[in-house]
């Protein structure tokens, strides 16, 4: 087994990626789970949106192969026919060559959509078809921890079924901004994650969520006192988003967070650079 360890600010990062000792499922290895995550976790937000095309299969695979993150974040939306797909926005306008609401499409129509990679991204990227969540789970599930943000709360039962039937209950986090959605995810047996903005954190009482939230996802822009309150809430994992500089990272780790969610995992970890 080969592991790569780098000093990342206040934390030592041991990356488990394809070149770092993760046994592929097809070789008979067990799925990688959140229980195997290190003390400080680096998550690639939307796959690492400053480095790769967001929520794209090629971007997710590139970050995974580089080994620059312990977990990959994917936003999810539901189509008209109930198919759950990887997409942040409610419309196609910003990230694809098409326009209109994501919810208005069928799977057949979705398969004709092509992503429009940001020309400012490093490297060369094709205008590929955006994936379904089933494709993401089948390609990466169990090889790396996945974080699925349920942008459409009515997709939760479908997400739970897909995760459960693939044996990935402990390998996938389901994220939402709504405490009631997080509570439902917990009741469905999922690993529940709740994100909160810096404005919400001013009045939040996160200790009320400790019985059903596994990961609290906090805004790095929050006041020191609000971050410390989250860390002391009794929720075992408190990760800060969206952290894109070393200074931001060092602050949230110093205040007690045990993970960062970043658009720039290679920059923050120093692993997987070209």
C-alpha positions as CSV (number, residue, x, y, z in Angstrom):
1,X,0.0,0.0,0.0
2,X,1.3,3.4,-0.9
3,X,0.1,6.5,0.9
4,X,1.0,10.2,0.4
5,X,1.2,12.5,3.3
6,X,1.6,16.2,3.0
7,X,1.6,19.0,5.5
8,X,-1.5,21.2,4.8
9,X,-1.4,24.2,7.1
10,X,-2.4,23.1,10.5
11,X,-3.3,19.6,9.5
12,X,-1.5,16.6,8.1
13,X,-3.4,15.2,5.1
14,X,-3.2,11.5,4.3
15,X,-4.8,11.1,0.9
16,X,-6.5,7.8,0.0
17,X,-6.8,7.8,-3.7
18,X,-6.2,5.4,-6.6
19,X,-2.4,6.0,-6.3
20,X,-2.6,6.0,-2.5
21,X,-3.8,2.6,-1.5
22,X,-7.5,2.5,-2.1
23,X,-8.4,-1.0,-3.3
24,X,-10.9,-0.8,-6.2
25,X,-14.2,-2.5,-5.5
26,X,-13.8,-4.8,-8.5
27,X,-10.7,-6.2,-6.8
28,X,-12.9,-7.4,-3.9
29,X,-12.3,-4.5,-1.5
30,X,-15.0,-3.2,0.8
31,X,-16.5,0.2,0.1
32,X,-14.7,3.2,1.6
33,X,-16.9,4.7,4.3
34,X,-17.0,7.9,6.3
35,X,-15.7,5.9,9.3
36,X,-12.3,5.6,7.5
37,X,-12.0,9.4,7.0
38,X,-9.0,11.0,8.7
39,X,-9.2,13.6,11.5
40,X,-9.2,16.5,9.1
41,X,-11.2,16.0,5.8
42,X,-10.8,17.8,2.5
43,X,-13.9,17.8,0.3
44,X,-13.8,18.9,-3.4
45,X,-16.8,21.3,-3.7
46,X,-18.7,20.4,-7.0
47,X,-15.7,18.2,-7.7
48,X,-13.3,21.2,-7.3
49,X,-14.9,23.9,-9.3
50,X,-11.8,26.2,-9.6
51,X,-9.9,23.3,-11.1
52,X,-12.3,21.1,-13.1
53,X,-15.8,21.6,-14.7
54,X,-18.3,21.5,-11.8
55,X,-20.5,18.4,-11.4
56,X,-19.0,16.8,-14.5
57,X,-17.9,13.2,-14.7
58,X,-14.6,14.1,-16.2
59,X,-14.0,16.7,-13.4
60,X,-15.0,14.2,-10.6
61,X,-12.7,11.6,-12.1
62,X,-9.8,14.0,-12.5
63,X,-10.0,15.0,-8.9
64,X,-10.4,11.4,-7.7
65,X,-7.4,10.3,-9.8
66,X,-5.3,13.2,-8.5
67,X,-6.0,12.1,-4.9
68,X,-6.4,15.7,-3.8
69,X,-9.6,15.2,-1.7
70,X,-11.0,12.7,0.7
71,X,-14.6,13.3,-0.5
72,X,-16.3,14.6,-3.6
73,X,-19.3,16.9,-3.4
74,X,-22.0,16.6,-6.1
75,X,-25.2,18.8,-6.4
76,X,-28.3,16.9,-7.3
77,X,-31.5,18.0,-9.1
78,X,-34.6,15.9,-10.2
79,X,-35.9,15.8,-13.7
80,X,-39.6,15.8,-14.7
81,X,-39.6,12.0,-14.9
82,X,-38.0,11.5,-11.5
83,X,-34.4,10.9,-12.7
84,X,-31.9,12.5,-10.3
85,X,-29.0,14.3,-12.0
86,X,-25.8,16.1,-11.2
87,X,-26.5,19.9,-11.4
88,X,-26.2,22.8,-9.1
89,X,-28.6,25.4,-10.6
90,X,-32.3,25.1,-11.1
91,X,-31.7,26.1,-14.8
92,X,-29.4,24.9,-17.5
93,X,-28.3,28.5,-18.4
94,X,-25.1,29.0,-16.5
95,X,-23.2,25.7,-17.0
96,X,-24.5,24.2,-20.2
97,X,-25.1,25.1,-23.8
98,X,-28.9,24.8,-23.3
99,X,-31.4,27.0,-21.5
100,X,-34.4,26.5,-19.3
101,X,-35.4,24.7,-16.1
102,X,-33.7,21.4,-15.3
103,X,-37.0,20.1,-13.8
104,X,-38.6,20.4,-17.2
105,X,-36.5,17.7,-18.9
106,X,-36.9,14.0,-19.2
107,X,-33.9,11.6,-19.1
108,X,-33.9,11.4,-22.9
109,X,-33.7,15.2,-23.2
110,X,-31.1,15.4,-20.4
111,X,-28.8,13.1,-22.4
112,X,-28.7,15.7,-25.2
113,X,-27.5,18.5,-22.9
114,X,-23.8,19.4,-23.1
115,X,-21.9,21.2,-20.4
116,X,-20.0,24.4,-21.2
117,X,-16.7,24.3,-19.4
118,X,-15.5,27.6,-18.0
119,X,-12.7,28.7,-20.3
120,X,-10.7,30.0,-17.3
121,X,-10.3,26.5,-15.9
122,X,-6.8,25.0,-16.2
123,X,-6.3,22.3,-18.8
124,X,-8.6,21.3,-21.7
125,X,-12.1,20.0,-21.2
126,X,-14.7,18.7,-23.6
127,X,-18.3,19.8,-23.8
128,X,-19.5,16.5,-22.3
129,X,-23.0,15.2,-21.2
130,X,-23.7,15.9,-17.5
131,X,-24.1,12.7,-15.5
132,X,-27.0,11.3,-13.7
133,X,-26.5,10.6,-10.0
134,X,-26.9,6.9,-10.7
135,X,-23.9,7.1,-13.0
136,X,-21.8,9.0,-10.3
137,X,-22.7,6.3,-7.7
138,X,-21.9,3.5,-10.1
139,X,-18.6,5.0,-11.2
140,X,-17.3,6.4,-7.9
141,X,-19.5,5.0,-5.1
142,X,-17.4,3.1,-2.5
143,X,-14.1,4.2,-4.1
144,X,-14.3,7.6,-2.5
145,X,-16.7,9.2,0.0
146,X,-19.4,11.2,-1.9
147,X,-21.4,14.1,-0.7
148,X,-24.8,14.5,-2.5
149,X,-26.6,17.8,-1.9
150,X,-30.3,17.3,-2.4
151,X,-31.3,20.6,-4.0
152,X,-34.8,19.2,-4.5
153,X,-36.0,17.8,-1.2
154,X,-38.6,15.6,-2.9
155,X,-35.8,13.6,-4.4
156,X,-34.7,12.3,-1.0
157,X,-36.6,9.0,-1.1
158,X,-35.1,8.3,-4.6
159,X,-31.6,9.1,-3.4
160,X,-32.1,6.9,-0.3
161,X,-33.2,4.0,-2.5
162,X,-30.2,4.4,-4.9
163,X,-27.7,4.6,-2.1
164,X,-29.2,1.7,-0.2
165,X,-29.5,-0.7,-3.1
166,X,-25.8,-0.1,-3.9
167,X,-24.7,-0.8,-0.4
168,X,-23.3,2.7,0.1
169,X,-25.2,3.9,3.2
170,X,-21.9,4.7,5.1
171,X,-20.1,5.9,1.9
172,X,-22.5,8.7,0.9
173,X,-23.4,11.9,2.8
174,X,-26.7,13.5,2.0
175,X,-26.6,17.3,2.4
176,X,-29.3,20.0,2.7
177,X,-29.7,23.5,4.0
178,X,-33.0,22.5,5.7
179,X,-32.9,20.9,9.2
180,X,-36.1,19.0,8.5
181,X,-34.6,17.5,5.3
182,X,-31.6,16.5,7.4
183,X,-33.9,14.9,10.0
184,X,-35.7,12.9,7.2
185,X,-32.4,11.7,5.8
186,X,-31.4,10.5,9.2
187,X,-34.7,8.7,9.6
188,X,-34.1,7.0,6.2
189,X,-30.9,5.6,7.6
190,X,-28.6,7.9,5.6
191,X,-25.6,9.8,6.7
192,X,-27.1,13.3,7.3
193,X,-25.3,16.5,6.5
194,X,-26.7,20.0,7.1
195,X,-25.2,23.2,5.7
196,X,-25.8,26.7,7.1
197,X,-24.9,30.2,5.8
198,X,-23.0,32.7,8.0
199,X,-26.3,34.7,8.3
200,X,-28.2,31.7,9.5
201,X,-25.4,30.8,12.0
202,X,-26.0,34.0,13.9
203,X,-29.2,32.7,15.4
204,X,-28.7,28.9,14.9
205,X,-28.6,26.6,17.9
206,X,-26.8,23.7,16.4
207,X,-26.9,21.6,19.6
208,X,-30.6,21.0,18.8
209,X,-29.5,19.0,15.7
210,X,-26.9,16.8,17.3
211,X,-29.2,13.8,17.5
212,X,-29.8,13.6,13.7
213,X,-26.9,15.5,12.0
214,X,-23.7,13.6,11.3
215,X,-21.9,16.5,9.6
216,X,-22.5,20.2,10.1
217,X,-21.4,22.2,7.1
218,X,-20.7,25.8,8.2
219,X,-19.9,29.0,6.3
220,X,-16.3,30.0,6.8
221,X,-17.4,33.7,6.8
222,X,-19.2,33.2,10.1
223,X,-18.1,35.0,13.2
224,X,-15.5,33.2,15.4
225,X,-18.1,32.8,18.1
226,X,-20.6,31.2,15.8
227,X,-18.0,28.8,14.5
228,X,-16.9,27.8,18.0
229,X,-20.5,27.3,19.0
230,X,-20.9,24.9,16.0
231,X,-17.8,23.0,17.0
232,X,-19.0,22.6,20.6
233,X,-22.5,21.6,19.5
234,X,-22.0,17.8,20.0
235,X,-22.1,17.2,16.2
236,X,-19.1,15.0,15.6
237,X,-17.9,16.5,12.2
238,X,-18.0,20.2,11.5
239,X,-16.7,21.1,8.1
240,X,-16.3,24.7,6.7
241,X,-17.3,25.8,3.2
242,X,-16.3,27.2,0.7
243,X,-12.7,27.5,1.7
244,X,-10.4,28.5,-1.2
245,X,-7.4,30.1,0.5
246,X,-4.8,28.8,2.9
247,X,-5.6,31.6,5.3
248,X,-9.3,30.8,5.4
249,X,-8.4,27.1,5.9
250,X,-6.0,27.8,8.8
251,X,-8.6,30.0,10.6
252,X,-11.4,27.4,10.5
253,X,-9.1,24.6,11.6
254,X,-7.7,26.8,14.4
255,X,-11.2,27.4,15.6
256,X,-11.8,23.6,15.8
257,X,-13.4,22.6,12.5
258,X,-12.3,19.1,11.4
259,X,-12.8,19.5,7.7
260,X,-12.9,22.0,4.8
261,X,-15.0,22.0,1.6
262,X,-13.1,23.7,-1.2
263,X,-13.2,24.6,-4.9
264,X,-9.4,24.3,-5.0
265,X,-8.4,21.0,-3.4
266,X,-5.1,20.8,-5.2
267,X,-4.1,24.3,-4.0
268,X,-5.0,23.5,-0.3
269,X,-3.6,20.0,-0.1
270,X,-0.6,20.3,-2.4
271,X,-1.5,16.9,-3.7
272,X,-2.3,16.1,-7.4
273,X,-0.8,19.2,-9.0
274,X,0.1,19.0,-12.7
